[in-house]
Amino acid sequence: MPREHRYWVYILARWSRVLYIGVTSDIEGRLYEHRTEDPRSFTSRYRVHRLVYIEEYTWVDDAIDREKQLKRWRRDKKIALVESENPDWIDPSREW
């Protein structure tokens, strides 16, 4: 039986609304990596560092399934999801 943990599916954005979707078990550490990683990475190349959406899961399989689902969505549906929870696209990690 899999162990219970905390996992997050998240969406990062740039002001121009370039989007990046990921999954992690360490949201603060992963955000740090996105903001300081290899300049050839997608998030560095496109300056996609602002957290705009986050969902928490107990089981890694559920988080991975959700990440895959979101990645299959059309861009307008992803934007509608973000705006349904965060209409001003404010980065909640600023308060961490």
C-alpha positions as CSV (number, residue, x, y, z in Angstrom):
1,M,0.0,0.0,0.0
2,P,1.4,3.4,-0.9
3,R,2.4,5.8,1.9
4,E,0.3,8.9,2.5
5,H,2.1,12.2,1.8
6,R,1.3,15.7,0.5
7,Y,1.7,16.4,-3.2
8,W,0.9,19.5,-5.2
9,V,-0.2,20.2,-8.7
10,Y,0.7,23.7,-9.6
11,I,0.6,26.2,-12.5
12,L,3.3,28.8,-12.9
13,A,2.8,31.8,-15.2
14,R,4.5,34.8,-16.7
15,W,2.6,38.1,-17.0
16,S,2.2,37.3,-20.7
17,R,0.3,34.2,-19.5
18,V,2.8,31.6,-20.7
19,L,1.9,28.6,-18.5
20,Y,3.8,25.7,-16.9
21,I,2.1,22.8,-15.1
22,G,4.0,20.6,-12.7
23,V,3.6,18.2,-9.7
24,T,5.8,18.0,-6.6
25,S,6.0,16.7,-3.1
26,D,8.0,19.9,-2.0
27,I,6.2,23.0,-3.3
28,E,8.5,25.5,-1.7
29,G,11.7,23.7,-2.8
30,R,10.4,23.2,-6.3
31,L,9.5,26.9,-6.7
32,Y,13.0,27.7,-5.6
33,E,14.4,25.4,-8.2
34,H,12.2,26.9,-10.9
35,R,13.4,30.4,-10.0
36,T,17.1,29.5,-9.8
37,E,17.6,26.6,-12.2
38,D,19.5,26.0,-15.4
39,P,19.0,29.0,-17.8
40,R,18.2,26.5,-20.6
41,S,15.1,25.1,-18.8
42,F,11.6,26.1,-20.0
43,T,10.7,28.1,-16.9
44,S,14.0,30.1,-17.0
45,R,14.0,30.6,-20.7
46,Y,10.4,32.0,-20.6
47,R,10.7,33.6,-17.1
48,V,7.7,31.5,-15.9
49,H,8.2,31.9,-12.1
50,R,4.9,33.1,-10.7
51,L,2.8,30.6,-8.9
52,V,-0.9,31.2,-9.9
53,Y,-2.7,28.0,-9.1
54,I,-2.2,25.1,-6.7
55,E,-4.0,21.9,-5.7
56,E,-3.0,19.6,-2.8
57,Y,-3.3,15.8,-2.9
58,T,-2.6,13.0,-0.5
59,W,-1.7,10.4,-3.0
60,V,1.0,10.8,-5.7
61,D,-1.0,8.9,-8.3
62,D,-3.9,11.3,-7.9
63,A,-1.6,14.3,-8.3
64,I,0.1,12.8,-11.4
65,D,-3.3,12.0,-13.0
66,R,-4.4,15.6,-12.4
67,E,-1.2,17.1,-13.8
68,K,-1.7,15.0,-17.0
69,Q,-5.3,16.0,-17.2
70,L,-4.5,19.7,-17.0
71,K,-1.7,19.4,-19.5
72,R,-4.2,17.9,-22.0
73,W,-6.6,20.9,-21.6
74,R,-6.8,23.7,-24.1
75,R,-5.1,26.9,-23.0
76,D,-8.4,28.8,-22.6
77,K,-9.6,26.2,-20.2
78,K,-6.4,26.4,-18.1
79,I,-6.7,30.1,-17.9
80,A,-10.4,29.8,-16.8
81,L,-9.3,27.4,-14.1
82,V,-6.6,29.8,-12.8
83,E,-9.0,32.8,-12.9
84,S,-11.8,30.8,-11.1
85,E,-9.5,30.6,-8.1
86,N,-7.1,33.5,-8.6
87,P,-8.7,36.2,-10.8
88,D,-5.8,38.7,-10.3
89,W,-3.1,36.0,-10.9
90,I,-1.4,36.9,-7.6
91,D,1.4,34.6,-6.4
92,P,0.4,33.1,-3.1
93,S,4.0,32.0,-2.4
94,R,4.9,35.7,-1.8
95,E,3.4,35.2,1.7
96,W,5.4,32.0,2.5
